[in-house]
Amino acid sequence: MEKHKPHIVPKYVTHLFFILGLVSAIAFRAVIVFQHLEPAWIRPVWYIGVCGYMLFFYYRYRIARKRKKAIEDFNLVEKLKANACLTEEDRSVVLYLLGSIKASPEDKNYALIFIMSIMAIAADIVLASLK
């Protein structure tokens, strides 16, 4: 069986899905604001959030599966536990895994979602107190 050597997707793909994830996160947090300002927008904004997250998390799922498959296909954990010498191909896969993790903006995504969540809660408290 031929092992498929994984590769990192182009940066524009990573950025596109990063932006999609942020738009979805913003949409979900904006629902609480629209509840106060324009209730008719709640449903469309919620659909934007749900559909965006469906695509974003499917993309993230595929990346996680690709990383796990590379580790499994090349028996990397077993080789490292046995202190076995890595082949050139093994090293290439390890470099892919490390490069993929390093290139991923997921840490920025998590931080921005955290900050936007705090902002959404604050906006709701402020808007509710104005009623």
RASUL-V364405 format. One record per backbone hydrogen bond with DSSP energy under -1.0 kcal/mol. NH is the residue of the N-H (numbers start at 0). CO is the residue of the C=O. If there is no record, write none. Layout:
[[NH | CO] [NH | CO]]
//
This chain:
[[13 | 9] [14 | 10] [15 | 11] [16 | 12] [17 | 13] [18 | 14] [19 | 15] [20 | 16] [21 | 17] [22 | 18] [23 | 19] [24 | 20] [25 | 21] [26 | 22] [27 | 23] [28 | 24] [29 | 25] [30 | 26] [33 | 29] [34 | 30] [35 | 32] [36 | 32] [37 | 33] [40 | 37] [41 | 38] [44 | 40] [45 | 41] [46 | 42] [47 | 43] [48 | 44] [49 | 45] [50 | 46] [51 | 47] [52 | 48] [53 | 49] [54 | 50] [55 | 51] [56 | 52] [57 | 53] [58 | 54] [59 | 55] [60 | 56] [61 | 57] [62 | 58] [63 | 59] [64 | 60] [65 | 61] [66 | 62] [67 | 63] [68 | 64] [69 | 65] [70 | 66] [71 | 67] [72 | 68] [73 | 69] [74 | 71] [75 | 70] [78 | 74] [79 | 75] [80 | 76] [81 | 77] [83 | 78] [90 | 86] [91 | 87] [92 | 88] [93 | 89] [94 | 90] [95 | 91] [96 | 92] [97 | 93] [98 | 94] [99 | 95] [100 | 96] [101 | 97] [102 | 98] [103 | 99] [108 | 104] [109 | 105] [110 | 106] [111 | 107] [112 | 108] [113 | 109] [114 | 110] [115 | 111] [116 | 112] [117 | 113] [118 | 114] [119 | 115] [120 | 116] [121 | 117] [122 | 118] [123 | 119] [124 | 120] [125 | 121] [126 | 122] [127 | 123] [128 | 124]]
//
